[in-house]
Amino acid sequence: MIIEFFVSGNPVPKQSYRHSKRGGYQPERVTDWQEYVGWQAKLYHRGKPTRKRYSVSLIFYFPKYRRGRRPDVGNLEKPVLDAMNKIVYEDDEQVDELYLRKYFNSDNPGVMIAVKEIYE
């Protein structure tokens, strides 16, 4: 199985949990992005999540960023992989291969996602 799809919108990196008097939380913009990616994954993946092993390619496209404001590629992948939990795979620990790339000055910001089963 291979699924490929593009999620438009400005990708949001997942950072460390914020702490408050009520405990840790993730900023709303991160959870909104993660939910949106998951919703898009449901549109493109019609099957049930499996326990197979996967290769995932994520290519992030951003509008022009000011110097020093570029997101760390290592923080970009987490909300996308988490968003596909229980949709494409049971858990993102099943991802054995991961390709990450980011581009700037795009007229169409978002993330291109390709998921391929590599073995059981």
C-alpha positions as CSV (number, residue, x, y, z in Angstrom):
1,M,0.0,0.0,0.0
2,I,1.1,3.5,-0.8
3,I,-0.8,6.6,-0.1
4,E,0.2,10.1,-1.1
5,F,-1.6,13.3,-0.3
6,F,-0.9,17.0,0.2
7,V,-2.2,18.9,3.3
8,S,-2.4,22.6,2.6
9,G,-1.7,25.2,5.3
10,N,1.3,26.5,7.2
11,P,2.9,23.5,8.9
12,V,3.2,23.8,12.7
13,P,6.1,22.3,14.6
14,K,5.4,20.4,17.8
15,Q,7.4,21.7,20.7
16,S,7.8,20.6,24.3
17,Y,4.7,20.7,26.4
18,R,4.0,24.0,28.1
19,H,3.4,23.8,31.8
20,S,0.7,25.5,33.8
21,K,-0.9,25.1,37.2
22,R,-3.1,22.3,35.7
23,G,-0.3,20.4,34.2
24,G,1.2,20.2,30.7
25,Y,-0.5,21.1,27.5
26,Q,0.2,21.6,23.8
27,P,-0.6,25.0,22.3
28,E,-3.9,25.1,20.4
29,R,-2.3,25.8,17.0
30,V,-0.3,22.6,17.3
31,T,-3.4,20.5,18.2
32,D,-5.4,22.2,15.5
33,W,-2.7,21.4,12.8
34,Q,-2.5,17.8,14.1
35,E,-6.3,17.3,13.9
36,Y,-6.4,18.8,10.4
37,V,-3.7,16.5,9.1
38,G,-5.5,13.5,10.7
39,W,-8.8,14.5,9.0
40,Q,-7.0,14.7,5.7
41,A,-5.4,11.3,6.2
42,K,-8.9,9.9,6.8
43,L,-9.9,11.2,3.3
44,Y,-7.0,9.4,1.6
45,H,-6.7,6.2,3.6
46,R,-9.8,4.1,3.3
47,G,-8.6,1.0,5.1
48,K,-8.1,0.2,8.8
49,P,-4.9,0.9,10.6
50,T,-2.4,-2.1,10.6
51,R,0.5,-3.3,12.5
52,K,2.8,-3.4,9.5
53,R,6.1,-1.4,9.2
54,Y,6.2,1.8,7.2
55,S,8.4,4.2,5.3
56,V,7.2,7.8,5.4
57,S,8.3,10.8,3.3
58,L,7.3,14.3,4.5
59,I,8.1,17.4,2.4
60,F,7.2,20.6,4.1
61,Y,6.6,23.8,2.1
62,F,6.6,27.2,3.8
63,P,6.0,30.8,2.7
64,K,8.8,33.3,3.0
65,Y,10.2,33.3,6.6
66,R,12.2,36.0,8.3
67,R,15.8,35.1,9.1
68,G,16.1,33.1,12.3
69,R,12.4,32.1,12.3
70,R,12.7,28.8,10.3
71,P,11.2,25.8,12.1
72,D,13.4,22.9,13.1
73,V,12.7,19.9,10.7
74,G,12.9,17.6,13.7
75,N,9.8,19.3,15.3
76,L,7.8,19.3,12.1
77,E,7.4,15.6,11.7
78,K,5.9,14.7,15.1
79,P,2.4,16.3,14.7
80,V,2.1,14.8,11.2
81,L,3.2,11.3,12.3
82,D,1.0,11.5,15.5
83,A,-2.0,12.6,13.3
84,M,-1.9,9.3,11.4
85,N,-2.0,7.2,14.6
86,K,-5.1,4.9,14.5
87,I,-5.8,6.0,10.9
88,V,-3.0,4.7,8.8
89,Y,-1.1,2.7,11.4
90,E,-1.8,1.8,15.0
91,D,1.1,3.9,16.3
92,D,3.9,5.9,14.8
93,E,6.5,3.7,16.4
94,Q,5.8,1.5,13.3
95,V,7.6,4.0,11.1
96,D,11.0,2.5,10.4
97,E,12.1,4.9,7.6
98,L,11.6,8.6,7.6
99,Y,12.5,11.1,4.9
100,L,12.2,14.8,5.8
101,R,12.7,17.9,3.7
102,K,11.7,21.5,4.0
103,Y,11.4,24.2,1.3
104,F,10.8,28.0,1.8
105,N,9.3,30.7,-0.4
106,S,6.5,28.5,-1.6
107,D,3.3,29.9,-3.0
108,N,1.5,26.8,-1.7
109,P,2.5,26.0,1.9
110,G,1.7,22.6,3.4
111,V,3.1,19.1,3.6
112,M,3.3,16.4,1.0
113,I,2.9,13.0,2.7
114,A,3.8,9.6,1.2
115,V,3.3,6.4,3.3
116,K,4.5,3.1,2.1
117,E,4.3,-0.4,3.7
118,I,7.8,-1.9,3.8
119,Y,7.2,-5.2,5.6
120,E,5.1,-6.9,8.2
